[in-house]
Each structure stands twice: as structure tokens, then as C-alpha cells.
Amino acid sequence: MAQDLTQKRRGLARAAEAASRQVVDGLRRLLAVREERAVLAVDFQDADFIGEFAHLTPGMVGTLLDFVVPSLEVAYIDTANAGRNKQILLQMRGAGQPPPG
């Protein structure tokens, strides 16, 4: 029974580590997209969202990049709490994992 609980806890920790890596890497990718979008001569257009992207709209993507991503970045940096969120997420991400290029 104790071994089962140990295995369960290890599995949960492994899942938390993987999810933390995805959160950090995903936020970094979103921040990079936001930077790339900032230099576009023309912002997103309706015609950009056809086929597999038909569920998206220029307003939706713009709101994500203009409001949601900055809010996530503020929560990640967490200056009000001495950067604890960022510290924990990076520790969970794993020291052996190189940051994305």
C-alpha cells in the first residue's frame, strides 16, 4: 500500500514537472509571438483565419497578445512576491532542461 502511494506521488510530481516546463516554454513562445507581431506592417486580418484557423478571429488573437499574455507575464514574474512564481516554475522545469532558443 505504501509503495502504491509512493508511486502515485512520484507520478504526480513527474506530471507537475512536465506541466511546469510546458507553462514556461509556452509563455516564452507567446512572448516571442507578441514581439514578432509588434513589427508587422499590418495587423491580423479576417482572411488570415481560414481552414484550420477558422475558429480564430483577429480580435481574439489581438486580445490574447495585447492583454492575456502581458497579464500572464506579470503573474509569472510576480514582483509583488519577490519573483517566487518564476523561481518555482523554473525550478520545477528542471535545471537539466535547456531553455528554448
Secondary structure, DSSP 8 states (H G I E B T S, - for coil): -HHHHHHHHHHHHHHHHHHHHHHHHHHHHHHHHHHHHHT-SS---GGGS-GGGTT--HHHHHHIIIIIHHHHHHHHH-GGGTTHHHHHHHHHH-TTS----
